[in-house]
Amino acid sequence: MAEPTKHMNQTDSIVSLKGVDFSYAPGERTILSGLNMEFPRGKVVAVMGGSGCGKTTVLRLIGGQVNAQQGQVLFEGQDVGQMNAQQLMAVRRRMGMLFQFGALFTDMSVFENVAFPLREHTKVSEETLRDLVLMKLNAVGLRGARDLMPSQISGGMARRVALARAIALDPPLIMYDEPFAGLDPISLGITARLIRDMNQALGATSILVTHDIPETFEIADYVYFIANGKIAAEGTPDDLRASTDPFVQQFVSANPDGPVPFHYPGKTLLEDFGASV
Ligand SMILES: Nc1ncnc2c1ncn2[C@@H]1O[C@H](COP(=O)(O)OP(=O)(O)OP(=O)(O)O)[C@@H](O)[C@H]1O
């Protein structure tokens, strides 16, 4: 197993997880156990791993939607788990979030979707708001689509609108939960490139929860693999491609079986069918 955070600059992380233990309810399965992660400013960091390993849970911990039972989740040096509702609201303004499938408000135009966080959280004039929204839409190539409704645009375009909305308040941290899910290969490539470019343009830090190895390795500076509640492997995409660790190999080569088993634990074939195959 890799040593935690061995390549990371711990002194300038926007988010740090330190010895985090988490389960959804007392006595329930431990999802994360003694987890240490660093998310350095300015970087794109991917969080990968098998289905149900706790990737989205990491984002929820950072956003303060759930709290660790042990350890600390630091955002800009402050423990998110210790914040009151008002402090949480203030820090969430500094976190852009692109949810799984990037759901848009279906009864609002593309323009109004991107304007929403600005209207909610700022008191800018209509004129400034218009300029800000058009700038964000321009950045994702959809300035011309401002008056369309979500039902009139493709899935790939919707994802880009959701991205423009996530960055509307110029957050220093952007979290993406499965940003590539359900996209065709071209939209997928465009979205990946936009995530990288937005990070650069905003001087932000991006956390990317995803299953898509090729796109992720193309744009991430650093990758964590979670398994069994811990960091099973970590490194730059080049480190991981060169790794001989069977766990990393299974993911990088997309093998269905390996250290991460294909079968959910249960009865043996012999017990279920009375025969071994
Ligand atoms: N609200 C909840 N209450 C109880 N258990 C939950 C809750 N949300 C998630 N879980 C469980 O916690 C585990 C981790 O879930 P999580 O969504 O973080 O996984 P993930 O790695 O993001 O999975 P996927 O890649 O399939 O989206 C899963 O086993 C899931 O069933």
The ligand as an SDF file (V2000), in Angstrom:
LIG
                    3D

 31 33  0  0  0  0  0  0  0  0999 V2000
  -27.3580    8.2290    2.8850 N   0  0  0  0  0  0  0  0  0  0  0  0
  -26.8120    7.0340    3.0310 C   0  0  0  0  0  0  0  0  0  0  0  0
  -27.1570    6.2200    4.0640 N   0  0  0  0  0  0  0  0  0  0  0  0
  -26.5920    5.0090    4.2470 C   0  0  0  0  0  0  0  0  0  0  0  0
  -25.6500    4.4870    3.4200 N   0  0  0  0  0  0  0  0  0  0  0  0
  -25.2640    5.2450    2.3800 C   0  0  0  0  0  0  0  0  0  0  0  0
  -25.8190    6.5370    2.1230 C   0  0  0  0  0  0  0  0  0  0  0  0
  -25.2260    7.0490    1.0020 N   0  0  0  0  0  0  0  0  0  0  0  0
  -24.3610    6.1020    0.5940 C   0  0  0  0  0  0  0  0  0  0  0  0
  -24.3650    5.0350    1.4040 N   0  0  0  0  0  0  0  0  0  0  0  0
  -23.5160    3.8280    1.2810 C   0  0  0  0  0  0  0  0  0  0  0  0
  -22.1730    4.2280    1.4870 O   0  0  0  0  0  0  0  0  0  0  0  0
  -21.2880    3.5850    0.5860 C   0  0  0  0  0  0  0  0  0  0  0  0
  -20.4700    4.6150   -0.1580 C   0  0  0  0  0  0  0  0  0  0  0  0
  -21.3450    5.3830   -0.9880 O   0  0  0  0  0  0  0  0  0  0  0  0
  -20.8010    6.4630   -2.0110 P   0  0  0  0  0  0  0  0  0  0  0  0
  -21.9890    7.0490   -2.6840 O   0  0  0  0  0  0  0  0  0  0  0  0
  -19.8750    7.3890   -1.3130 O   0  0  0  0  0  0  0  0  0  0  0  0
  -19.9720    5.5410   -3.0100 O   0  0  0  0  0  0  0  0  0  0  0  0
  -19.3040    5.8900   -4.4100 P   0  0  0  0  0  0  0  0  0  0  0  0
  -17.9010    5.4000   -4.3210 O   0  0  0  0  0  0  0  0  0  0  0  0
  -19.5110    7.3260   -4.7380 O   0  0  0  0  0  0  0  0  0  0  0  0
  -20.1450    4.9350   -5.3650 O   0  0  0  0  0  0  0  0  0  0  0  0
  -20.5480    5.0480   -6.9350 P   0  0  0  0  0  0  0  0  0  0  0  0
  -19.2740    5.0670   -7.6900 O   0  0  0  0  0  0  0  0  0  0  0  0
  -21.3170    3.7780   -7.1600 O   0  0  0  0  0  0  0  0  0  0  0  0
  -21.3640    6.3040   -7.0550 O   0  0  0  0  0  0  0  0  0  0  0  0
  -22.1610    2.7190   -0.3270 C   0  0  0  0  0  0  0  0  0  0  0  0
  -22.0720    1.3980    0.1490 O   0  0  0  0  0  0  0  0  0  0  0  0
  -23.5680    3.2450   -0.1340 C   0  0  0  0  0  0  0  0  0  0  0  0
  -24.5030    2.2140   -0.2300 O   0  0  0  0  0  0  0  0  0  0  0  0
  1  2  1  0
  2  3  1  0
  2  7  2  0
  3  4  2  0
  4  5  1  0
  5  6  2  0
  6  7  1  0
  6 10  1  0
  7  8  1  0
  8  9  2  0
  9 10  1  0
 10 11  1  0
 11 12  1  0
 11 30  1  0
 12 13  1  0
 13 14  1  0
 13 28  1  0
 14 15  1  0
 15 16  1  0
 16 17  2  0
 16 18  1  0
 16 19  1  0
 19 20  1  0
 20 21  2  0
 20 22  1  0
 20 23  1  0
 23 24  1  0
 24 25  2  0
 24 26  1  0
 24 27  1  0
 28 29  1  0
 28 30  1  0
 30 31  1  0
M  END
$$$$
